[in-house]
Amino acid sequence: MATTVHESPKIEERKPTSSGNGGGGHSLPPAGTQLPAVKDYAPPPASTGIWVLMFSITMTFLAFTSALVVRQGSALDWGHIALPRILYFNTLVLLASSVTLEKGRREVGAFMGSLVRQDANPSRWLYVSLGLGLLFVAGQYVAWLQLRSEGLYMATNPNSSFFYLLTAMHALHVLGGLGGLAHVIHRLHRAVLRKSTLDAAARYWHFMDVLWIYLLCLLWAKI
């Protein structure tokens, strides 16, 4: 049976176009012109926004770290919590999600730049990363349940408060990253995905990995 092939959308860069009205805008394409489905161009706010976001998140967690160190130094009721072992499993899950995401980026790049079978599914590894991210968040919830079963709640003592605060804030940011991955998959299926969008989502996700490893070391040393 013959295999039907089709040419996938090519990555193209937008070139500046002159405007006839002298206002510095972009002229509209002629009627009936088909625009490329996948573009490698993003406006400066979109391309730099992810760096601004990661910088603000970094400053937020540095502020939490400073508050933790100061509170520990002045507290007489600071105890020690044995970290739930599932946190280490969660770490492996999150790292694995970054590996699958990078594999997905390569497959998407190959899909956009070459001839592929009609039934090719370049988003499969992105779905795996999405599933692993959800598994990580579920694992964090299990860790909170384990602490609750030991009688350690948010207000039990200062160190348990910081544990819940730091892990919950990180989990919320991971959920934001999952939303970004879902957006990437949606745009890929509609054949309107920009390479810069995929790169920004992957960059944020890897940042979540680095941030979690930092938090895990902080919790192990201070909590």
Contacts in CASP RR format, 6 or more apart in sequence:
PFRMAT RR
TARGET T0000
AUTHOR 0000-0000-0000
METHOD contacts of the structure
MODEL  1
MATTVHESPKIEERKPTSSGNGGGGHSLPPAGTQLPAVKDYAPPPASTGI
WVLMFSITMTFLAFTSALVVRQGSALDWGHIALPRILYFNTLVLLASSVT
LEKGRREVGAFMGSLVRQDANPSRWLYVSLGLGLLFVAGQYVAWLQLRSE
GLYMATNPNSSFFYLLTAMHALHVLGGLGGLAHVIHRLHRAVLRKSTLDA
AARYWHFMDVLWIYLLCLLWAKI
3 117 0 8 1.000
3 118 0 8 1.000
4 117 0 8 1.000
4 118 0 8 1.000
5 115 0 8 1.000
5 116 0 8 1.000
5 117 0 8 1.000
5 118 0 8 1.000
6 115 0 8 1.000
6 116 0 8 1.000
6 118 0 8 1.000
7 115 0 8 1.000
8 111 0 8 1.000
8 112 0 8 1.000
8 113 0 8 1.000
8 114 0 8 1.000
8 115 0 8 1.000
8 116 0 8 1.000
9 36 0 8 1.000
9 37 0 8 1.000
9 38 0 8 1.000
9 112 0 8 1.000
9 191 0 8 1.000
10 36 0 8 1.000
10 38 0 8 1.000
10 112 0 8 1.000
10 113 0 8 1.000
11 38 0 8 1.000
11 39 0 8 1.000
11 40 0 8 1.000
11 109 0 8 1.000
11 112 0 8 1.000
11 113 0 8 1.000
11 195 0 8 1.000
12 36 0 8 1.000
12 38 0 8 1.000
12 39 0 8 1.000
12 40 0 8 1.000
13 39 0 8 1.000
13 40 0 8 1.000
13 41 0 8 1.000
14 39 0 8 1.000
14 41 0 8 1.000
16 26 0 8 1.000
17 26 0 8 1.000
17 27 0 8 1.000
18 24 0 8 1.000
18 27 0 8 1.000
19 25 0 8 1.000
19 26 0 8 1.000
19 27 0 8 1.000
20 27 0 8 1.000
29 35 0 8 1.000
37 191 0 8 1.000
37 192 0 8 1.000
38 112 0 8 1.000
38 191 0 8 1.000
38 192 0 8 1.000
38 193 0 8 1.000
38 194 0 8 1.000
38 195 0 8 1.000
39 194 0 8 1.000
39 195 0 8 1.000
40 194 0 8 1.000
40 195 0 8 1.000
40 196 0 8 1.000
41 194 0 8 1.000
41 196 0 8 1.000
42 194 0 8 1.000
42 196 0 8 1.000
42 197 0 8 1.000
46 196 0 8 1.000
46 197 0 8 1.000
46 200 0 8 1.000
47 196 0 8 1.000
47 200 0 8 1.000
49 200 0 8 1.000
50 200 0 8 1.000
50 203 0 8 1.000
50 204 0 8 1.000
53 204 0 8 1.000
54 203 0 8 1.000
54 204 0 8 1.000
54 207 0 8 1.000
57 173 0 8 1.000
57 207 0 8 1.000
57 211 0 8 1.000
58 211 0 8 1.000
60 169 0 8 1.000
61 166 0 8 1.000
61 169 0 8 1.000
61 211 0 8 1.000
61 214 0 8 1.000
61 215 0 8 1.000
64 162 0 8 1.000
64 165 0 8 1.000
64 166 0 8 1.000
64 169 0 8 1.000
65 218 0 8 1.000
68 162 0 8 1.000
68 166 0 8 1.000
68 218 0 8 1.000
68 222 0 8 1.000
69 222 0 8 1.000
71 78 0 8 1.000
71 158 0 8 1.000
71 162 0 8 1.000
72 78 0 8 1.000
72 158 0 8 1.000
72 159 0 8 1.000
72 222 0 8 1.000
75 158 0 8 1.000
77 157 0 8 1.000
77 158 0 8 1.000
78 157 0 8 1.000
78 158 0 8 1.000
78 159 0 8 1.000
79 157 0 8 1.000
79 159 0 8 1.000
80 159 0 8 1.000
80 223 0 8 1.000
81 147 0 8 1.000
81 152 0 8 1.000
81 159 0 8 1.000
81 160 0 8 1.000
81 163 0 8 1.000
81 223 0 8 1.000
83 216 0 8 1.000
83 219 0 8 1.000
83 220 0 8 1.000
83 223 0 8 1.000
84 142 0 8 1.000
84 143 0 8 1.000
84 146 0 8 1.000
84 147 0 8 1.000
86 139 0 8 1.000
86 142 0 8 1.000
86 143 0 8 1.000
86 146 0 8 1.000
87 140 0 8 1.000
87 143 0 8 1.000
87 216 0 8 1.000
87 219 0 8 1.000
89 139 0 8 1.000
90 136 0 8 1.000
90 139 0 8 1.000
90 140 0 8 1.000
90 143 0 8 1.000
91 212 0 8 1.000
91 213 0 8 1.000
91 216 0 8 1.000
93 132 0 8 1.000
93 133 0 8 1.000
93 135 0 8 1.000
93 136 0 8 1.000
93 139 0 8 1.000
94 132 0 8 1.000
94 133 0 8 1.000
94 136 0 8 1.000
94 174 0 8 1.000
94 208 0 8 1.000
94 209 0 8 1.000
94 212 0 8 1.000
95 209 0 8 1.000
96 132 0 8 1.000
97 128 0 8 1.000
97 129 0 8 1.000
97 131 0 8 1.000
97 132 0 8 1.000
97 133 0 8 1.000
97 136 0 8 1.000
97 205 0 8 1.000
98 129 0 8 1.000
98 205 0 8 1.000
98 206 0 8 1.000
98 209 0 8 1.000
100 125 0 8 1.000
100 128 0 8 1.000
100 129 0 8 1.000
100 132 0 8 1.000
101 125 0 8 1.000
101 126 0 8 1.000
101 129 0 8 1.000
101 181 0 8 1.000
101 202 0 8 1.000
101 205 0 8 1.000
101 206 0 8 1.000
102 202 0 8 1.000
103 125 0 8 1.000
104 122 0 8 1.000
104 123 0 8 1.000
104 124 0 8 1.000
104 125 0 8 1.000
104 126 0 8 1.000
104 129 0 8 1.000
105 198 0 8 1.000
105 199 0 8 1.000
105 202 0 8 1.000
107 122 0 8 1.000
107 124 0 8 1.000
107 125 0 8 1.000
108 122 0 8 1.000
108 123 0 8 1.000
108 126 0 8 1.000
108 188 0 8 1.000
108 193 0 8 1.000
108 198 0 8 1.000
109 122 0 8 1.000
109 195 0 8 1.000
110 116 0 8 1.000
110 122 0 8 1.000
111 120 0 8 1.000
111 122 0 8 1.000
112 195 0 8 1.000
116 122 0 8 1.000
122 188 0 8 1.000
123 185 0 8 1.000
123 188 0 8 1.000
123 189 0 8 1.000
126 181 0 8 1.000
126 184 0 8 1.000
126 185 0 8 1.000
126 188 0 8 1.000
127 185 0 8 1.000
129 181 0 8 1.000
129 205 0 8 1.000
130 178 0 8 1.000
130 181 0 8 1.000
130 182 0 8 1.000
130 185 0 8 1.000
133 174 0 8 1.000
133 178 0 8 1.000
134 178 0 8 1.000
136 174 0 8 1.000
137 171 0 8 1.000
137 174 0 8 1.000
137 175 0 8 1.000
137 178 0 8 1.000
140 167 0 8 1.000
140 170 0 8 1.000
140 171 0 8 1.000
143 167 0 8 1.000
144 164 0 8 1.000
144 167 0 8 1.000
144 168 0 8 1.000
147 153 0 8 1.000
147 160 0 8 1.000
147 163 0 8 1.000
147 164 0 8 1.000
152 160 0 8 1.000
152 163 0 8 1.000
153 160 0 8 1.000
154 160 0 8 1.000
154 161 0 8 1.000
154 164 0 8 1.000
155 161 0 8 1.000
159 222 0 8 1.000
159 223 0 8 1.000
160 223 0 8 1.000
162 222 0 8 1.000
162 223 0 8 1.000
163 219 0 8 1.000
163 223 0 8 1.000
166 215 0 8 1.000
166 218 0 8 1.000
166 219 0 8 1.000
167 215 0 8 1.000
167 219 0 8 1.000
170 208 0 8 1.000
170 211 0 8 1.000
170 212 0 8 1.000
170 215 0 8 1.000
173 208 0 8 1.000
173 211 0 8 1.000
174 208 0 8 1.000
177 201 0 8 1.000
177 204 0 8 1.000
177 205 0 8 1.000
177 208 0 8 1.000
180 201 0 8 1.000
180 204 0 8 1.000
181 201 0 8 1.000
181 205 0 8 1.000
183 197 0 8 1.000
183 201 0 8 1.000
184 193 0 8 1.000
184 197 0 8 1.000
184 198 0 8 1.000
184 201 0 8 1.000
187 193 0 8 1.000
187 194 0 8 1.000
187 197 0 8 1.000
188 198 0 8 1.000
END
